[in-house]
Amino acid sequence: MSEPGNSNSKYAWREVAAHGLPKRSAPERAADFLEIYGLYDEATAREQASRCIQCPNPSCVNGCPLCNPIPQWLLLTAEGRFLEAAALLGSATNMAEICARLCPSDHLCEGACVLEGISSSVAIQPLEQFLVEYAFAHGAVSTATAPPNGRKVAVVGSGPGGLACAEQLARQGFAVTVFDAELVPGGLLVNGTPAFRLEKTVVHRRLEVLRRCGVKFQLGAQFGDKLTLNQLAEDFDAVFLGCDWRRARVLTVPGAELKGVIPAVTFLLQKTTPVPLDLSPIDVSGKRVVVLGGGDSAIDCARAAIRYGAAEAKVVYRRGAEEMQCGRQHYESAFEEGARFFFQATPVAVLGDSDGRVRGLRLVRTELGPADPGQQRPFRIVRGSEFEIEADWVIPALGFEPMPCPASDDFAGLTRNKWGGLAVDAHQMTSRPGVFAGGDMVRGPSLILESVRDARRAAAEIHSYLLGQTTGV
């Protein structure tokens, strides 16, 4: 058998056992909001990276929205050249430490790994996290920028897309100002993601990198109110629109208006945002909480409810465990921490008591149809299969839908796509010259990596548009 971490072994994928990051025990982590994972040590990182078989046509790259050169930095990692690997990773993505915590890798790069189903896929996401943290620990995260080029760019929105675009442009010598309606930058990274998945210090550290690159933040700037597109276009040479622009799907069954039905975003926002909110208290301590949905937000709500002392945290999903849109590890962690799941069931009514408060849910069983490649499995209601469960709080986490852009004077001249979002050309530019857009405002609710991809492409095109140079993403 070859030595662990020997990148020359063609059989390391078989000889080295695959395993993820070290994980705190379920009872310990369910008692706090700290991140649940540790990091690989250097020897383990080399071992796990050596499992990559260096495919001639790597499917993991095709599975990544950013076409990250994964095999190349895995090879460098297996050889112990961690800073070189981290630099290569950083050249292909922005905020890799955030993406590595939130990206659904089992649906993307790791899910596309050729070893998946034969052995276990290469631990791409844990290795990505190891590399970024190694670079930070060794002071190797650069804040170097090109000399100022005299051009100014406004970025609207401080979520993943806005931050990625701002970082790319600042490093190229542009004077960048990020505008956001909130008082704390970071978008849903700060205001909607529980700390056990992404500690706020990680986001603040990246924001500090951007500030050291020269990015300025103007907060509390409500777009469409005092902050208008016309004014930005007048004050800046180019504008990138990268707002979190979506709305939560609402529960439409009888009883959805009862006291105790609380949207997932509201629940997570009140429990995560550092800014005081004018909302009624949401106290789930000792209560029975039922979450509806199968995505990351649903799992976040269940895990947060457990940490806030809920007597029960149940998740109801109309399909099966294999069809859940959340990350597999996220689901497994929730189960370990005490969440319980009702699969192939969907609500038909929220039940209330005489005071108009939630007392339970009426559910009905579903039956799944045959799988259709690229689509979620269809389902149908099983007649006569209704049953009830008790609940004190019901949290719909039914995903998001596109939100059409406002019909204000600012946007009146911009071409829309079929659902009312902003149409952009191959250069990420809207129909108004100098105004670029990406992420939710263009494609609807997006993965973090899709927003980052749009932002990186827009930054390259803004560079070309303003300085007359051809650039790549």
Secondary structure, 3 states (H helix, E strand, C coil): CCCCCCCCCCCHHHHCCCCCCCECCHHHHCCCCCCCECCCCHHHHHHHHCCCCCCCCCHHHHCCCCCCCHHHHHHHHHCCCHHHHHHHHHHHCCCHHHHHHHCCHHHCHHHHCCCECCECCCCHHHHHHHHHHHHHHCCCCCCCCCCCCCCEEEEECCCHHHHHHHHHHHHCCCEEEEEECCCCCCCHHHHCCCCCCCCHHHHHHHHHHHHHCCCEEEECCCECCCECHHHHHHHCCEEEECCCCEEECCCCCCCCCCECECCHHHHHHHHHCCCCCCCCCCCCCCCEEEEECCCHHHHHHHHHHHHCCCCEEEEEECCCHHHCCCCHHHHHHHHHHCCEEEECEEEEEEEECCCCEEEEEEEEEEEECCCCCCCCCCEEECCCCCEEEECCEEEECCCEEECCCCCCHHHHCCCECCCCCECCCCCCECCCCCEEECCHHHHCCCCHHHHHHHHHHHHHHHHHHHHCCCCCC
